[in-house]
Amino acid sequence: MKSGIKTCPLVLTIFLLIVAGCKNPAPEENTRKPFTEDDLVRVNRYLVEKDHKAIRRFIERQGWKMQQTATGLWYEIIEHGHGPAGCKGCMAVLSYKVSLLDGTLCYSSGKDGLKEFLIGQGGVESGLEEAILLLHQGDSARLVLPPYLAHGLTGDQKKIPGRASLVYELRVLRIIPAQ
């Protein structure tokens, strides 16, 4: 019995050392400084320039003769129609294919139905809104939208990933004047 009493303090000491060793370490203090507005502007400029270069290389590889607008939208009118021009408040009806720069098809009118929208009311990519104002009923066009004119940082939460440039191939089927 005396040997059991002698080992009890030893077991208790070992147990306490084990429990003390399992203690969670103190959390490290966050030593990162918060981003300043200048930091965010610098990162944004870098990303826009990176997107611009990727789009330029893509267009060159395709051999397309595209024009760039002041906002960064790239477009090429493949076939000219003779109908009314797109205008704010008009309804646009398009057949289309939307793909990524790597060729992944995201959406198409063949599978998803025609795209119909009121010009200038939102609900579509801002690059598409801008492009439709450059087109007429009957036009066929090709567009390349940088991420900031497409779905931005988050994508569409379905088929278009975040920060994706989009390629639109479209035909303006109808421009319906505002009433």
N, C-alpha and C positions, 0 to 999 in steps of 0.2 A: 504494500500500500504506500510505503514511503517513496518508492521510485515513481509511482503515478503522480504523487504530489509534486515531486521535483520536476517532472516533465511538463506539468500543467503551465507554469510560468513561461517555459521555453516555447510551447505550442502557442500560447497567447501572444507572445512577443513576435513570433513568425507570422501569425495571423494578422496582427496589427501592421507589420511591415508590408505585407501583401496588400492589405486594404489601402494603406497610405500610398503605395506605388501605383494603384489604379486611379488615383485622383486625376481628373482632367486637367491638362495644362491651362494656364491662364490664356485667354484669347489675346492674340496679338492686336495691337492698336493699328487702325487703318492709317498707314503713313502716306497713302497716295493723296496728292493734292487734287481738288476737284477741277474738272475741265473748265477753262475759261471760254468766253465767247470767241476769242481769237483762235483758240485751239480747235473749236468746232468748225469755224469758218475755214481754217486751214485744211482740216480733214475733208470737209465737203468739197473744197476746190480740188483736192487730190483725187477724190472719187469721181467727180465730174470729168476731170481730165483723163483718168484711166478709162472711163466708159467711152469717152470721145475717141480715144485711140483704138479701142477694141472695135467700135462701130466702123471707123474708117478702114481698118484692116479687113473687116468682114465685107464691106462694100467693094473694096478693091479686089478681093478674092473672087467675088461674084461677077465682077466686070460690069457692075451697074453704073449708070451715069446719073447720079442723084444730085439734087440741090439741097442745101441746108438753109433753114430759116434762122432768124435771129435767136429764137428760143432753143435751137438745137435739134429740131425735127428734121429728119431727112426724108425726101420724097422724090418720086419719079412718076410722071404721068406716062403710062404705057400706051394708052389709046384715048384719044379725045372724043368725048361725046358732044352733042349739040343741044342738050337740054338746059334747063335753068341752073344757075349757079347756087351753091350752098349759101344759105344766109341765116343769120340768127332768127330764131322763131320758126324756121321751116322744119319740116319733118324729113329726115334722111332715112332711106331704106337701102341697106347694103348687103351684098353677098361678100364673104370674106374668109380668109384663113389667117389665124394668128399663130406664129411660131416663135421659138427662141432662136438666138443666134446659132446654136448648135444644131438647128433643124428640127427640134422636138415640136411636133404639132400640139398646140394647146387647145384651140377652139376653131371651129369652122361652121359656116352656115349650113353645109351639107349635113352635119351631125347635130348642131345646136340651134338651127333655124336662122333666118335672116336677122340682121341687127337693125332695129328701128329705134330712132331717138330724136328728140327735139334738139336742134342745134342751139347751143348756148345755154342749155339747162343742166348740164352736168350729167352724171350717170354713166358716162363712158370716159375713157382715158383722155386727159387734156390734150395729148398729142393728136388723137383722132379728131377731137373737136376743132383743133387748129387746122388740121389737114382738110377736113370737109369744106371749110371756107375757101379753100384753094381749088376745089373741084366742081365739076358740073355733072348733071344727070347724064349717064352714059359713059363717063370716064372710068377707065381702069387705072389703078395706081398701085404703087408699091411704097410702103412707108417703113422707116426704122425709127422707133421711139426709144430714146434713152430712158433709164429707169425713172427719172424725175418727171417725165411726161407720160409715163405708163402707170405702174402700180407702186412705185417707190420702194421704200425699205421693207415693207411687209409682204409684197406680192398680193395676189388676190385671195390667199388662204385656201385655194383649190388647186389649180394646175400651174399657175404662174408663181415661181419662187420669188423671194425678196430680191431686190436690186437687179431685176432682169430687164434687159433691153428686149423689145418686141419687134418682130417683123410682121407687118400687115400686108397682105395681098388682097385688094378689094376691087369691087366694081360698084359704082353708084347706080343702083337700079332706078330709084325715084328720088326726086326732091319735090316735096309737096309744100307749096307756099303757105305761109301763115295766114290764118283767117281772121 
